[in-house]
Amino acid sequence: MLVFTNAKEKTSPTIIGAGCILTGDMKTDHTIQIHGQVIGNIFAETVVIGRGGKVTGKITANNLFLHGTLDGPATVNIANVFSNAQMTGTLSYFTLNITGNTGLECKLSKRKDKKNE
């Protein structure tokens, strides 16, 4: 069954499915779910990198849910890192939640700038 959205539905997520490779930057005021691969920078309200998902590039978001792999820096308000997650680069955050045994090989940097900027 196909599901279509219309102009009145302003909150539908952008989904990059498993097996899909997207090259280029992405920008949205809503959620991006990545189950495939993105090579480029992402600017969004919420970024979810699912198990098997991979991003090579910079992430700027209010919320990050990392289950998969991130190769690059991330600047977020709230970072949620789950078991099996892998990351290289610098993770800049206000709030950091780590669950389980992760493969973080990144620099952690608690943000000191104003939260609403």
N, C-alpha and C positions, 0 to 999 in steps of 0.2 A: 504494500500500500504506500503510495506517495503522499507526502504531507507538504502542502504549500503554505506559505505565509503571505500576508498582504501588508500594505503600507500601515495599517492600524496596529499590527503586531510589532511593536518596537523592541521587543526583548528576545527575539529568537536567537539562539546561539549559532556561531559559525563552527562547523565541524569538519575537521580534516580527517577523513576515514583511514583505517588501516590499509596499507598498500599505496596510499596516495603520497606523492612527493610534490610539495609546493615550494617554488623558488621565488622569493620576493618579500617585501615588507607587508605587514598586515596592521590595520588600525581600525578599531571599533570601540564604541562606548559600552559594549556588552561583553558577553562571554565567548571565548574561543576554546574549543576542545580539540586537542591534537592526539590522534591515535595513529597517525602516519608520521610523516617527516616534513618539517618546515626548515628551509634554509633562508634566513632573513630575520629582520627585526620585528618584534611584536609589541604593539601598544594597545592595551585593552583594560577594561574594568576587571575582568577575571580571566586568568589563563589556567587551563587544566591540561597537563601533559599526562596522558594515560599510560598505563603499562604498555610497553612496546612503542610508545610515542617518542619522538626525538625532535629537539629544536637546536639548530646551530645558528646562534645569533643572540641579540640583546633583547631582554624582556623588560618592559616597563608596565606595571599594572598595580592595581590596588590589592588584588588577591592572587596568590600563586598556589596551585595544588600540584605538587610534583610527585608523580608516581613513576615516570619514565626517566628520560635522559635530557639534560640541558647542558650544551657546550657553549658557554658564553655567560656574560654577566646578567644579573637581574636586579632591578630596583623596584621594590614592592613595599606596600604597607604591611601586609600579613603574608608570611610564607608558611605553607604547610608542606612538610617534606615527609613522605611515607616510605615504608620499607621497600627495598629494591630500587629506590630512586638513586640516580647518579647525576652529579653536577661537577663541572669545572668552571672556573671563572670566579667572580666576586658576587656574593649574595648580600645586597644591602636591604635592610628590613627595619621596621619598627617592632613587629612581633614575629617571633619564630617558634613554630611548633614542629618538633621532630618526633616521628613515631617509628619505632622499630630500628633495625639495622640498615643504615643507608650507605651508599657509596659516595659520600660527599668528599671531594678532593678540591674544595673551593675555599676561598677566603670569606669569612663571615664578617660583616661590617654592620653594626647597629647604627641606624640612621639617627642623626642628631638634628636634622633640619625640621621645619615645621610640617606636621602631618597633613595639613590641608593644602599644601602648595602643589 
